[in-house]
Amino acid sequence: MATKLFIGSLPWDVTDDQLKDFFSSAGTVVTANVVVDRDTNRSRGFGFVEMSTEEEAQKAVKELNNADLGGRNIIVSEARPKTDRPSSGGGGYSGGGGGRDRRY
């Protein structure tokens, strides 16, 4: 069963392919994704790598945590599962009704 790893402190210019190549030294990489901001299409400085086995994932954490990638020491840890987040209706700002009396 594949194990997903969180990769933090990534260089801003690292690509999915570079991340995959870097982690292949620890075993078979199923997927490698650098998380990008959807508005600017720039890296957010972190990503996820999915290793094919638990053993390879543990090896990657042991060998690659705090390793230099593109001049930065990266953080490698097992990814935590997503938590259920309540829907906020779409964008973070819910609007605000008109006609409210704001007295300060």
N, CA, C and O of each residue as an XYZ file, in Angstrom:
416
protein
N       0.845     -1.187      0.000
C       0.000      0.000      0.000
C       0.891      1.252      0.000
O       1.859      1.332      0.755
N       0.559      2.201     -0.836
C       1.350      3.424     -0.960
C       1.200      4.294      0.277
O       0.149      4.314      0.917
N       2.264      5.012      0.602
C       2.273      5.907      1.752
C       2.620      7.307      1.286
O       3.598      7.502      0.565
N       1.819      8.284      1.697
C       2.006      9.663      1.276
C       2.865     10.406      2.289
O       2.676     10.276      3.498
N       3.814     11.188      1.775
C       4.706     11.996      2.595
C       4.458     13.477      2.330
O       4.161     13.878      1.205
N       4.583     14.278      3.381
C       4.524     15.731      3.271
C       5.956     16.223      3.107
O       6.853     15.798      3.836
N       6.165     17.114      2.153
C       7.483     17.677      1.913
C       7.384     19.190      2.069
O       6.687     19.854      1.302
N       8.075     19.725      3.056
C       8.014     21.163      3.321
C       9.341     21.843      3.032
O      10.367     21.191      2.841
N       9.296     23.161      3.004
C      10.465     24.009      2.802
C      11.107     23.785      1.426
O      12.329     23.823      1.281
N      10.258     23.552      0.429
C      10.759     23.336     -0.934
C      11.244     24.636     -1.562
O      10.700     25.703     -1.276
N      12.261     24.557     -2.412
C      12.646     25.739     -3.188
C      11.474     26.156     -4.083
O      10.697     25.309     -4.521
N      11.349     27.441     -4.349
C      10.202     27.950     -5.104
C      10.169     27.444     -6.531
O       9.100     27.387     -7.139
N      11.331     27.070     -7.086
C      11.362     26.689     -8.501
C      11.392     25.185     -8.736
O      11.534     24.760     -9.883
N      11.264     24.365     -7.703
C      11.305     22.915     -7.884
C      10.039     22.449     -8.615
O       8.949     22.981     -8.404
N      10.213     21.442     -9.478
C       9.090     20.912    -10.260
C       8.691     19.532     -9.741
O       9.406     18.923     -8.945
N       7.542     19.053    -10.203
C       7.089     17.703     -9.850
C       8.134     16.663    -10.251
O       8.429     15.750     -9.481
N       8.689     16.798    -11.447
C       9.669     15.830    -11.940
C      10.950     15.849    -11.109
O      11.519     14.793    -10.833
N      11.407     17.024    -10.710
C      12.600     17.119     -9.869
C      12.349     16.475     -8.510
O      13.225     15.802     -7.967
N      11.167     16.679     -7.970
C      10.812     16.087     -6.680
C      10.780     14.565     -6.803
O      11.273     13.857     -5.924
N      10.206     14.070     -7.881
C      10.140     12.625     -8.105
C      11.550     12.033     -8.232
O      11.848     11.002     -7.630
N      12.402     12.677     -9.005
C      13.775     12.200     -9.172
C      14.524     12.193     -7.848
O      15.255     11.247     -7.555
N      14.351     13.228     -7.052
C      15.040     13.337     -5.770
C      14.639     12.198     -4.834
O      15.493     11.625     -4.157
N      13.362     11.869     -4.791
C      12.875     10.844     -3.872
C      13.061      9.424     -4.404
O      12.911      8.463     -3.650
N      13.383      9.280     -5.675
C      13.571      7.941     -6.232
C      14.776      7.227     -5.626
O      14.886      6.007     -5.742
N      15.676      7.960     -4.985
C      16.811      7.321     -4.312
C      16.350      6.478     -3.122
O      17.081      5.595     -2.674
N      15.156      6.741     -2.610
C      14.630      5.994     -1.462
C      13.710      4.851     -1.887
O      13.332      4.027     -1.054
N      13.344      4.789     -3.163
C      12.452      3.727     -3.625
C      11.589      4.193     -4.776
O      11.886      5.185     -5.442
N      10.513      3.456     -4.996
C       9.609      3.748     -6.105
C       8.643      4.870     -5.732
O       7.896      4.765     -4.759
N       8.669      5.935     -6.515
C       7.781      7.070     -6.299
C       6.536      6.870     -7.159
O       6.625      6.773     -8.383
N       5.373      6.809     -6.507
C       4.111      6.645     -7.229
C       3.671      7.988     -7.812
O       3.333      8.079     -8.992
N       3.677      9.029     -6.977
C       3.335     10.383     -7.428
C       4.204     11.390     -6.683
O       4.670     11.128     -5.574
N       4.414     12.542     -7.308
C       5.123     13.660     -6.693
C       4.448     14.935     -7.160
O       4.376     15.205     -8.359
N       3.954     15.719     -6.214
C       3.211     16.932     -6.564
C       3.699     18.108     -5.723
O       3.709     18.048     -4.493
N       4.104     19.176     -6.407
C       4.395     20.439     -5.749
C       3.087     21.214     -5.727
O       2.451     21.375     -6.768
N       2.680     21.691     -4.575
C       1.424     22.435     -4.453
C       1.655     23.865     -4.933
O       2.579     24.544     -4.485
N       0.789     24.311     -5.861
C       0.908     25.654     -6.414
C      -0.329     26.479     -6.079
O      -1.430     25.949     -5.936
N      -0.126     27.760     -5.961
C      -1.218     28.697     -5.724
C      -2.048     28.788     -6.994
O      -1.503     29.004     -8.077
N      -3.346     28.627     -6.873
C      -4.173     28.592     -8.080
C      -4.308     29.946     -8.751
O      -4.601     30.008     -9.945
N      -4.104     31.036     -8.016
C      -4.206     32.360     -8.626
C      -2.924     32.783     -9.341
O      -2.970     33.345    -10.435
N      -1.773     32.505     -8.707
C      -0.492     32.955     -9.272
C       0.266     31.856     -9.998
O       1.212     32.139    -10.733
N      -0.138     30.608     -9.801
C       0.535     29.446    -10.378
C       1.978     29.310     -9.892
O       2.805     28.692    -10.562
N       2.283     29.894     -8.713
C       3.605     29.774     -8.095
C       3.555     28.707     -7.023
O       2.512     28.460     -6.419
N       4.701     28.076     -6.795
C       4.806     27.079     -5.742
C       4.449     27.704     -4.390
O       4.740     28.873     -4.134
N       3.820     26.908     -3.540
C       3.515     27.365     -2.182
C       4.579     26.891     -1.198
O       4.459     27.109      0.008
N       5.632     26.237     -1.723
C       6.752     25.846     -0.877
C       6.610     24.495     -0.197
O       7.406     24.144      0.673
N       5.597     23.739     -0.595
C       5.443     22.395     -0.053
C       4.812     21.496     -1.095
O       4.314     21.960     -2.120
N       4.842     20.203     -0.817
C       4.267     19.256     -1.748
C       4.078     17.902     -1.099
O       4.232     17.753      0.113
N       3.745     16.922     -1.909
C       3.491     15.569     -1.424
C       4.145     14.570     -2.356
O       4.145     14.741     -3.576
N       4.701     13.525     -1.766
C       5.283     12.419     -2.514
C       4.641     11.149     -1.995
O       4.525     10.949     -0.786
N       4.227     10.298     -2.908
C       3.638      9.022     -2.524
C       4.615      7.916     -2.899
O       4.922      7.717     -4.074
N       5.102      7.197     -1.885
C       6.022      6.083     -2.087
C       5.217      4.797     -2.177
O       4.136      4.700     -1.597
N       5.739      3.799     -2.907
C       4.957      2.598     -3.168
C       4.758      1.711     -1.953
O       3.775      0.971     -1.900
N       5.660      1.756     -0.965
C       5.488      0.931      0.238
C       5.773      1.748      1.491
O       6.411      2.799      1.435
N       5.293      1.250      2.604
C       5.547      1.876      3.903
C       7.046      1.900      4.199
O       7.559      2.885      4.730
N       7.746      0.821      3.857
C       9.183      0.727      4.117
C       9.949      1.800      3.340
O      10.858      2.433      3.876
N       9.573      1.999      2.070
C      10.232      3.031      1.272
C       9.926      4.420      1.820
O      10.791      5.296      1.817
N       8.715      4.619      2.284
C       8.346      5.909      2.869
C       9.180      6.183      4.122
O       9.674      7.295      4.308
N       9.337      5.176      4.979
C      10.149      5.342      6.187
C      11.610      5.611      5.825
O      12.275      6.420      6.471
N      12.102      4.933      4.792
C      13.470      5.159      4.328
C      13.631      6.597      3.832
O      14.641      7.242      4.115
N      12.652      7.093      3.102
C      12.696      8.465      2.590
C      12.719      9.470      3.733
O      13.471     10.444      3.689
N      11.898      9.241      4.758
C      11.879     10.153      5.904
C      13.246     10.136      6.583
O      13.806     11.187      6.894
N      13.768      8.953      6.807
C      15.045      8.812      7.509
C      16.202      9.435      6.725
O      17.031     10.143      7.296
N      16.255      9.171      5.422
C      17.391      9.599      4.617
C      17.271     11.012      4.043
O      18.284     11.677      3.825
N      16.051     11.472      3.800
C      15.895     12.740      3.076
C      15.388     13.900      3.921
O      15.419     15.043      3.465
N      14.918     13.638      5.148
C      14.516     14.743      6.012
C      15.747     15.592      6.312
O      16.786     15.067      6.714
N      15.630     16.879      6.119
C      16.700     17.854      6.337
C      17.796     17.768      5.269
O      18.874     18.334      5.445
N      17.526     17.065      4.166
C      18.481     16.986      3.060
C      18.400     18.258      2.224
O      17.371     18.933      2.203
N      19.484     18.574      1.542
C      19.544     19.756      0.691
C      18.914     19.460     -0.664
O      19.306     18.517     -1.351
N      17.946     20.264     -1.033
C      17.338     20.206     -2.362
C      17.306     21.624     -2.907
O      16.556     22.463     -2.409
N      18.098     21.894     -3.905
C      18.126     23.220     -4.520
C      18.539     24.322     -3.572
O      18.077     25.456     -3.700
N      19.408     24.007     -2.615
C      19.887     25.027     -1.684
C      19.053     25.190     -0.425
O      19.342     26.064      0.392
N      18.037     24.381     -0.253
C      17.206     24.457      0.957
C      17.133     23.092      1.624
O      17.076     22.067      0.945
N      17.133     23.080      2.936
C      16.961     21.840      3.691
C      15.472     21.562      3.795
O      14.729     22.314      4.426
N      15.044     20.474      3.170
C      13.621     20.157      3.119
C      13.183     19.396      4.370
O      13.997     18.796      5.073
N      11.902     19.437      4.620
C      11.271     18.719      5.729
C      10.482     17.565      5.118
O       9.678     17.771      4.210
N      10.712     16.361      5.615
C      10.012     15.180      5.113
C       9.354     14.481      6.298
O      10.030     14.115      7.259
N       8.049     14.298      6.230
C       7.327     13.589      7.284
C       6.134     12.876      6.671
O       5.719     13.184      5.554
N       5.592     11.927      7.407
C       4.405     11.242      6.910
C       3.249     12.232      6.901
O       3.032     12.964      7.867
N       2.518     12.244      5.801
C       1.401     13.183      5.658
C       0.263     12.768      6.580
O      -0.033     11.584      6.737
N      -0.359     13.755      7.176
C      -1.549     13.494      7.991
C      -2.756     13.470      7.074
O      -2.785     14.174      6.064
N      -3.759     12.660      7.418
C      -4.962     12.632      6.569
C      -5.693     13.967      6.617
O      -5.639     14.693      7.610
N      -6.376     14.269      5.522
C      -7.184     15.489      5.484
C      -8.269     15.408      6.532
O      -8.865     14.353      6.746
N      -8.520     16.523      7.180
C      -9.618     16.567      8.138
C     -10.853     17.081      7.426
O     -10.758     17.830      6.454
N     -12.003     16.677      7.912
C     -13.241     17.192      7.337
C     -13.381     18.642      7.735
O     -13.404     18.988      8.916
N     -13.473     19.468      6.739
C     -13.612     20.898      6.997
C     -15.031     21.318      6.659
O     -15.569     20.914      5.629
N     -15.637     22.121      7.512
C     -16.982     22.590      7.185
C     -16.932     23.517      5.973
O     -16.015     24.325      5.833
N     -17.903     23.393      5.124
C     -17.972     24.236      3.947
C     -18.347     25.649      4.360
O     -19.282     25.868      5.131
N     -17.589     26.604      3.825
C     -17.878     27.993      4.163
C     -18.653     28.687      3.059
O     -18.820     29.906      3.080
N     -19.122     27.919      2.105
C     -19.911     28.513      1.046
C     -19.069     29.006     -0.101
O     -19.583     29.691     -0.985
N     -17.808     28.686     -0.116
C     -17.044     29.012     -1.280
C     -15.834     29.853     -1.088
O     -14.806     29.339     -1.528
N     -15.719     30.928     -0.584
C     -14.478     31.637     -0.761
C     -13.822     32.148      0.474
O     -12.830     32.864      0.340
N     -14.244     31.874      1.600
C     -13.603     32.417      2.777
C     -14.332     33.647      3.277
O     -14.506     33.808      4.485
N     -14.761     34.519      2.379
C     -15.532     35.683      2.781
C     -16.970     35.413      2.413
O     -17.299     35.173      1.252
N     -17.818     35.455      3.415
C     -19.188     35.038      3.183
C     -20.110     36.172      2.796
O     -21.325     35.993      2.721
N     -19.554     37.310      2.555
C     -20.467     38.344      2.085
C     -20.737     39.356      3.160
O     -19.842     40.164      3.407
N     -21.722     39.402      3.745
C     -22.077     40.431      4.691
C     -23.343     41.064      4.176
O     -23.424     41.489      3.024
N     -24.274     41.117      4.996
C     -25.564     41.598      4.540
C     -25.628     43.096      4.421
O     -24.967     43.823      5.163
N     -26.399     43.538      3.516
C     -26.600     44.963      3.397
C     -27.598     45.422      4.448
O     -28.414     44.640      4.936
N     -27.522     46.648      4.774
C     -28.499     47.221      5.687
C     -28.182     47.018      7.156
O     -28.986     47.385      8.013
N     -27.031     46.444      7.464
C     -26.689     46.305      8.873
C     -26.272     47.651      9.418
O     -25.584     48.424      8.752
N     -26.689     47.914     10.609
C     -26.318     49.140     11.272
C     -25.038     48.877     12.045
O     -25.052     48.140     13.031
N     -23.932     49.467     11.612
C     -22.645     49.251     12.277
C     -22.336     50.469     13.145
O     -22.000     51.551     12.663
N     -22.463     50.242     14.399
C     -22.122     51.322     15.340
C     -20.906     50.901     16.141
O     -20.869     49.816     16.722
N     -19.919     51.768     16.163
C     -18.686     51.448     16.870
C     -18.573     52.235     18.122
O     -17.592     52.095     18.853
